[in-house]
Each structure stands twice: as C-alpha cells, then as structure tokens.
Amino acid sequence: MQDEATPVLRVNAAGIVAKLPGYDHASRVAQVLTHDAEVRHLYMTAVTSRVCAVDWTTAGRIVTNPGAYQPRAQFLASRFAHESTNARDTGARWCSSVMLRELSPMIGWS
C-alpha cells in the first residue's frame, strides 16, 4: 500500500487490505487514504463510480469538485450514506464519509 512504485499498485493493495477484517487493517487503510493523495483520488473515484453508477470520468469530476454537483447533492449523499455502512470495505466507508462531509452543506438546497 505504501511502498509500491505506482499509484495503481498502491490503490490495488489498499483495496485488498480494506476488505480484511480487523481494526489494524482498517487503520492502515485509513492512514494511506489520508496521506497519499494519488491513492485517495483513485480510490474515491472508484467508489464514486460504483456507488453512484456513473462513468469513471464523471466520478473523478465529482470527487474533484463536489460543489459542481449541487443539484444532485441529495441523490449523491443518499448513495454515500448507504455505502458508509459497508461492512466489507473499510476504504469505501472512509471515502463515503469524506464525500458526505463535502456534500453536507449542499443537502437541502437542491
């Protein structure tokens, strides 16, 4: 997760560890997502694409600038709220929580 040369290898490793049970694994994944911007962007884009059923390019735009999606904030937040309880993927929970934080000021305004 931390020592691989490319962000794709690091995010793939994080994705595998994120699905292992236990606090230690969850803590390591959260630490990588917090401190590695390239891994964070790839992981959040993948989660957004899957959870919100959008293509990769759109997911990347949502992650980069959630404010541009204010009219869809309620929809996006509901999807991320559901994913934030995903017991099988620490990374998806972490990413969903971040997106909920970013979307929360816009909920109710759309």
C-alpha positions, 0 to 999 in steps of 0.5 A, a space after each residue: 500500500 505504501 511502498 509500491 512504485 505506482 499509484 495503481 499498485 498502491 490503490 490495488 493493495 489498499 483495496 485488498 487490505 480494506 476488505 480484511 477484517 480487523 481494526 489494524 487493517 482498517 487503520 492502515 487503510 485509513 492512514 494511506 487514504 489520508 496521506 497519499 493523495 494519488 491513492 485517495 483520488 483513485 480510490 474515491 473515484 472508484 467508489 464514486 463510480 460504483 456507488 453512484 453508477 456513473 462513468 469513471 470520468 464523471 466520478 473523478 469530476 465529482 470527487 474533484 469538485 463536489 460543489 459542481 454537483 449541487 443539484 444532485 447533492 441529495 441523490 449523491 449523499 443518499 448513495 454515500 450514506 448507504 455505502 458508509 455502512 459497508 461492512 466489507 470495505 473499510 476504504 469505501 466507508 472512509 471515502 463515503 464519509 469524506 464525500 458526505 462531509 463535502 456534500 453536507 452543506 449542499 443537502 437541502 438546497 437542491 
